[in-house]
C-alpha cells in the first residue's frame, strides 16, 4: 500500500494536488491511502517551506507546485 500525504492548508492548489494524486493511484490500480496534513509542524519534518507538497511513503517528492496526474504516475511507478 502506498501512503500518500498532501501537505497544505486547504488552498485550491492543495485540493488539486490531492485530486491528481488520487487519480494517478486509481489509474495505476495501486492500493493507497491519502492523508491531508495542514499542521506546519508536520511540514517541518519534511523540510517543506512552500505548499502544496507531496509525500509518498514518508519521502518528499514535490513542494511548491501542483504536479500533473502523469507526473505523479511516474513517481508512483518508480517508487
DSSP file (Angstrom, degrees, kcal/mol; ACC not computed):
  #  RESIDUE AA STRUCTURE BP1 BP2  ACC     N-H-->O    O-->H-N    N-H-->O    O-->H-N    TCO  KAPPA ALPHA  PHI   PSI    X-CA   Y-CA   Z-CA
    1    1 A X              0   0    0      0, 0.0     2,-0.5     0, 0.0    31,-0.2   0.000 360.0 360.0 360.0 136.8    0.0    0.0    0.0
    2    2 A X  E     -a   32   0A   0     29,-2.7    31,-1.9    54,-0.0     2,-0.7  -0.797 360.0-150.1 -92.2 131.5    1.2    3.5   -0.9
    3    3 A X  E     -a   33   0A   0     -2,-0.5    54,-3.0    29,-0.2     2,-0.5  -0.912  17.4-170.0-104.0 114.3    0.8    6.1    1.8
    4    4 A X  E     -aB  34  56A   0     29,-2.9    31,-2.8    -2,-0.7     2,-0.4  -0.892   4.1-168.5-109.9 129.6    0.3    9.5    0.2
    5    5 A X  E     -aB  35  55A   0     50,-3.2    50,-2.5    -2,-0.5     2,-0.6  -0.958   9.0-159.3-118.0 136.2    0.4   12.7    2.1
    6    6 A X  E     -aB  36  54A   0     29,-2.7    31,-3.0    -2,-0.4     2,-0.6  -0.967  12.6-157.5-110.3 116.5   -0.7   16.1    0.8
    7    7 A X  E     +aB  37  53A   0     46,-2.4    46,-1.9    -2,-0.6    45,-0.6  -0.853  42.8  98.1 -98.6 121.5    0.8   18.9    2.9
    8    8 A X  S    S-     0   0    0     29,-2.9    -2,-0.1    -2,-0.6    31,-0.1  -0.875  75.4-102.0 169.1 159.3   -1.0   22.2    2.7
    9    9 A X  S    S-     0   0    0     -2,-0.3    29,-0.1     1,-0.1    -2,-0.0   0.361  73.2 -86.0 -82.6   5.4   -3.6   24.4    4.4
   10   10 A X  S    S+     0   0    0      1,-0.2    -1,-0.1    27,-0.2    28,-0.0   0.647  75.3 152.8 100.7  17.0   -6.5   23.5    2.2
   11   11 A X     >  -     0   0    0      1,-0.1     4,-2.1     4,-0.0     3,-0.4  -0.250  62.7 -98.1 -72.0 167.1   -6.0   26.0   -0.6
   12   12 A X  H  > S+     0   0    0      1,-0.2     4,-2.3     2,-0.2     5,-0.2   0.863 125.3  53.9 -55.9 -37.0   -7.2   25.3   -4.1
   13   13 A X  H  > S+     0   0    0      2,-0.2     4,-2.4     1,-0.2    -1,-0.2   0.884 107.0  51.3 -66.2 -36.9   -3.7   24.1   -5.2
   14   14 A X  H  > S+     0   0    0     -3,-0.4     4,-2.1     2,-0.2    -2,-0.2   0.917 111.0  47.8 -64.6 -43.5   -3.7   21.6   -2.3
   15   15 A X  H  X S+     0   0    0     -4,-2.1     4,-2.3     2,-0.2    -2,-0.2   0.896 111.3  51.0 -64.1 -40.2   -7.0   20.2   -3.3
   16   16 A X  H  X S+     0   0    0     -4,-2.3     4,-2.5     2,-0.2    -2,-0.2   0.912 108.9  50.6 -65.2 -42.7   -5.9   19.9   -6.9
   17   17 A X  H  X S+     0   0    0     -4,-2.4     4,-2.5     1,-0.2    -1,-0.2   0.902 110.3  50.3 -62.0 -40.7   -2.8   18.1   -5.9
   18   18 A X  H  X S+     0   0    0     -4,-2.1     4,-2.4     2,-0.2    -2,-0.2   0.910 110.6  49.4 -63.3 -42.2   -4.9   15.7   -3.8
   19   19 A X  H  X S+     0   0    0     -4,-2.3     4,-2.4     1,-0.2    -2,-0.2   0.918 112.3  47.9 -62.2 -43.4   -7.2   15.1   -6.8
   20   20 A X  H  X S+     0   0    0     -4,-2.5     4,-2.5     2,-0.2    -2,-0.2   0.900 111.3  50.3 -65.6 -40.8   -4.3   14.4   -9.1
   21   21 A X  H  X S+     0   0    0     -4,-2.5     4,-2.3     2,-0.2    -1,-0.2   0.919 112.2  47.2 -63.4 -43.4   -2.6   12.0   -6.6
   22   22 A X  H  X S+     0   0    0     -4,-2.4     4,-2.4     1,-0.2    -2,-0.2   0.914 112.5  49.4 -64.8 -42.8   -5.9   10.1   -6.2
   23   23 A X  H  X S+     0   0    0     -4,-2.4     4,-2.4     2,-0.2    -2,-0.2   0.898 111.2  50.1 -63.5 -40.4   -6.4    9.9  -10.0
   24   24 A X  H  X S+     0   0    0     -4,-2.5     4,-1.8     2,-0.2    -2,-0.2   0.929 112.1  46.5 -64.5 -45.4   -2.9    8.7  -10.6
   25   25 A X  H  <>S+     0   0    0     -4,-2.3     5,-2.6     1,-0.2     4,-0.3   0.901 113.9  48.2 -64.8 -41.1   -3.2    6.0   -8.0
   26   26 A X  H ><5S+     0   0    0     -4,-2.4     3,-1.2     1,-0.2    -1,-0.2   0.906 109.0  53.4 -66.1 -41.2   -6.5    4.8   -9.3
   27   27 A X  H 3<5S+     0   0    0     -4,-2.4    -1,-0.2     1,-0.3    -2,-0.2   0.874 112.7  44.2 -60.9 -37.3   -5.3    4.8  -12.9
   28   28 A X  T 3<5S-     0   0    0     -4,-1.8    -1,-0.3    -5,-0.2    -2,-0.2   0.426 109.9-124.3 -87.2   1.1   -2.4    2.5  -11.8
   29   29 A X  T < 5 +     0   0    0     -3,-1.2     2,-0.4    -4,-0.3    -3,-0.2   0.895  53.3 163.1  55.3  43.4   -4.7    0.3   -9.7
   30   30 A X      < -     0   0    0     -5,-2.6     2,-0.5    -6,-0.1    -1,-0.2  -0.757  44.4-122.9 -94.5 137.0   -2.5    1.0   -6.7
   31   31 A X        +     0   0    0     -2,-0.4   -29,-2.7   -28,-0.0     2,-0.3  -0.695  54.7 152.6 -74.5 123.0   -3.7    0.2   -3.2
   32   32 A X  E     -a    2   0A   0     -2,-0.5     2,-0.3   -31,-0.2   -29,-0.2  -0.937  39.4-151.1-148.1 163.8   -3.3    3.6   -1.4
   33   33 A X  E     -a    3   0A   0    -31,-1.9   -29,-2.9    -2,-0.3     2,-0.5  -0.986  16.5-147.3-137.6 147.5   -4.5    6.0    1.3
   34   34 A X  E     -a    4   0A   0     -2,-0.3     2,-0.4   -31,-0.2   -29,-0.2  -0.950  10.6-170.9-118.0 130.9   -4.3    9.7    1.2
   35   35 A X  E     -a    5   0A   0    -31,-2.8   -29,-2.7    -2,-0.5     2,-0.5  -0.979  11.6-149.7-120.5 130.3   -3.8   11.9    4.2
   36   36 A X  E     -a    6   0A   0     -2,-0.4     2,-0.5   -31,-0.2   -29,-0.2  -0.881  15.3-167.1-101.5 126.6   -4.2   15.7    4.1
   37   37 A X  E     +a    7   0A   0    -31,-3.0   -29,-2.9    -2,-0.5   -27,-0.2  -0.950  21.6 168.1-120.3 127.8   -2.0   17.5    6.6
   38   38 A X        +     0   0    0     -2,-0.5     2,-0.6   -31,-0.2    -1,-0.1   0.225  43.8 112.5-120.5  12.9   -2.3   21.2    7.5
   39   39 A X    >>  -     0   0    0      1,-0.1     4,-1.5   -31,-0.1     3,-0.9  -0.790  56.7-150.9 -93.0 119.4   -0.1   21.4   10.5
   40   40 A X  H 3> S+     0   0    0     -2,-0.6     4,-1.7     1,-0.3    -1,-0.1   0.799  96.1  62.5 -59.8 -29.2    3.1   23.5   10.0
   41   41 A X  H 3> S+     0   0    0      1,-0.2     4,-0.8     2,-0.2    -1,-0.3   0.876 103.0  49.8 -64.0 -35.8    5.0   21.4   12.5
   42   42 A X  H X> S+     0   0    0     -3,-0.9     4,-0.7     1,-0.2     3,-0.6   0.880 104.8  57.8 -68.1 -37.8    4.5   18.4   10.2
   43   43 A X  H ><>S+     0   0    0     -4,-1.5     5,-2.2     1,-0.2     3,-1.3   0.901 100.5  58.1 -58.0 -40.7    5.7   20.3    7.2
   44   44 A X  H ><5S+     0   0    0     -4,-1.7     3,-0.9     1,-0.3    -1,-0.2   0.809  93.8  65.5 -62.3 -31.1    9.0   20.9    9.1
   45   45 A X  H <<5S+     0   0    0     -4,-0.8    -1,-0.3    -3,-0.6    -2,-0.2   0.808 110.8  37.1 -59.9 -28.7    9.6   17.2    9.4
   46   46 A X  T <<5S-     0   0    0     -3,-1.3    -1,-0.3    -4,-0.7    -2,-0.2   0.406 114.8-113.0-104.0  -0.1    9.9   17.0    5.6
   47   47 A X  T < 5 +     0   0    0     -3,-0.9     2,-0.5    -4,-0.5    -3,-0.2   0.740  58.4 162.7  75.2  23.2   11.7   20.4    5.1
   48   48 A X      < +     0   0    0     -5,-2.2    -1,-0.2     1,-0.2     3,-0.1  -0.646  16.9 162.7 -83.0 125.1    8.7   21.9    3.3
   49   49 A X        +     0   0    0     -2,-0.5     2,-0.4     1,-0.3    -1,-0.2   0.628  68.9  41.3-108.6 -25.0    8.7   25.7    3.1
   50   50 A X  S    S-     0   0    0     -7,-0.1    14,-0.7     2,-0.1    -1,-0.3  -0.990  87.4-110.0-129.9 131.0    6.2   26.1    0.3
   51   51 A X  S    S+     0   0    0     -2,-0.4     2,-0.1    12,-0.2   -43,-0.1  -0.678  80.3  59.6-103.2 162.8    2.9   24.2   -0.1
   52   52 A X        +     0   0    0    -45,-0.6    12,-2.1    -2,-0.2    13,-0.8   0.522  69.0 175.4 -77.2 158.6    1.4   22.2   -1.6
   53   53 A X  E     -BC   7  63A   0    -46,-1.9   -46,-2.4    10,-0.2     2,-0.5  -0.967  22.8-144.3-132.6 150.1    3.7   19.3   -1.1
   54   54 A X  E     -BC   6  62A   0      8,-2.5     7,-3.2    -2,-0.4     8,-1.4  -0.961  15.8-177.7-117.5 124.7    3.5   15.6   -2.0
   55   55 A X  E     -BC   5  60A   0    -50,-2.5   -50,-3.2    -2,-0.5     2,-0.5  -0.986   3.6-170.6-121.9 128.9    5.0   12.9    0.3
   56   56 A X  E >  S-BC   4  59A   0      3,-2.5     3,-1.5    -2,-0.4   -52,-0.2  -0.982  74.6 -15.4-123.6 123.6    4.9    9.3   -0.7
   57   57 A X  T 3  S-     0   0    0    -54,-3.0    -1,-0.2    -2,-0.5   -53,-0.1   0.902 129.4 -53.0  48.6  47.9    5.8    6.6    1.8
   58   58 A X  T 3  S+     0   0    0    -55,-0.4     2,-0.5     1,-0.2    -1,-0.3   0.583 114.8 115.1  69.3  14.6    7.4    9.3    4.1
   59   59 A X  E <   -C   56   0A   0     -3,-1.5    -3,-2.5     0, 0.0     2,-0.3  -0.968  68.5-123.9-118.0 126.4    9.6   10.7    1.3
   60   60 A X  E     +C   55   0A   0     -2,-0.5    -5,-0.2    -5,-0.2     3,-0.1  -0.495  34.4 169.3 -67.0 125.9    9.1   14.2    0.0
   61   61 A X  E     +     0   0A   0     -7,-3.2     2,-0.3     1,-0.4    -6,-0.2   0.646  61.6   4.2-111.7 -24.0    8.5   14.1   -3.8
   62   62 A X  E     -C   54   0A   0     -8,-1.4    -8,-2.5     5,-0.0    -1,-0.4  -0.976  55.1-174.0-162.9 147.0    7.4   17.6   -4.6
   63   63 A X  E     +C   53   0A   0     -2,-0.3   -10,-0.2   -10,-0.2   -12,-0.2  -0.988  67.2  14.6-147.4 136.9    7.0   21.0   -2.9
   64   64 A X  S    S+     0   0    0    -12,-2.1     2,-0.3   -14,-0.7   -13,-0.2   0.536 107.7  69.5  84.4   7.5    5.5   24.3   -4.1
   65   65 A X  S    S-     0   0    0    -13,-0.8     2,-0.8   -15,-0.2   -13,-0.2  -0.989  77.7-113.8-152.6 161.3    3.8   23.1   -7.2
   66   66 A X        -     0   0    0     -2,-0.3     2,-0.1    -3,-0.1   -52,-0.1  -0.862  34.3-148.0 -98.3 110.0    0.8   21.1   -8.4
   67   67 A X        -     0   0    0     -2,-0.8   -47,-0.1     1,-0.1   -46,-0.1  -0.448  18.3-114.9 -73.5 149.9    2.1   18.0  -10.2
   68   68 A X     >  -     0   0    0     -2,-0.1     4,-2.1     1,-0.1     5,-0.2  -0.323  28.0-105.9 -76.0 166.5    0.0   16.6  -13.1
   69   69 A X  H  > S+     0   0    0      1,-0.2     4,-2.5     2,-0.2     5,-0.1   0.919 122.7  51.3 -58.2 -44.3   -1.6   13.2  -12.9
   70   70 A X  H  > S+     0   0    0      1,-0.2     4,-2.1     2,-0.2    -1,-0.2   0.886 107.6  51.7 -63.6 -39.5    1.1   11.9  -15.3
   71   71 A X  H  > S+     0   0    0      2,-0.2     4,-1.8     1,-0.2    -1,-0.2   0.911 111.9  46.6 -63.8 -41.0    3.9   13.3  -13.3
   72   72 A X  H  X S+     0   0    0     -4,-2.1     4,-2.8     2,-0.2    -2,-0.2   0.882 108.5  55.8 -68.7 -37.7    2.5   11.6  -10.1
   73   73 A X  H  X S+     0   0    0     -4,-2.5     4,-2.5     1,-0.2    -1,-0.2   0.924 106.4  51.2 -58.4 -44.1    2.0    8.3  -12.0
   74   74 A X  H  X S+     0   0    0     -4,-2.1     4,-1.9     1,-0.2    -1,-0.2   0.909 111.0  48.0 -60.4 -42.7    5.7    8.4  -13.0
   75   75 A X  H  X S+     0   0    0     -4,-1.8     4,-1.1     1,-0.2    -2,-0.2   0.930 112.7  48.0 -63.8 -45.4    6.7    8.9   -9.3
   76   76 A X  H  < S+     0   0    0     -4,-2.8    -2,-0.2     1,-0.2    -1,-0.2   0.876 112.0  49.7 -64.1 -37.7    4.4    6.1   -8.2
   77   77 A X  H  < S+     0   0    0     -4,-2.5    -1,-0.2     1,-0.2    -2,-0.2   0.852 114.4  43.9 -70.0 -34.3    5.7    3.7  -10.8
   78   78 A X  H  <        0   0    0     -4,-1.9    -1,-0.2     1,-0.2    -2,-0.2   0.610 360.0 360.0 -87.2 -11.0    9.3    4.4  -10.0
   79   79 A X     <        0   0    0     -4,-1.1    -1,-0.2    -3,-0.2    -2,-0.2   0.446 360.0 360.0 -91.4 360.0    8.8    4.2   -6.2
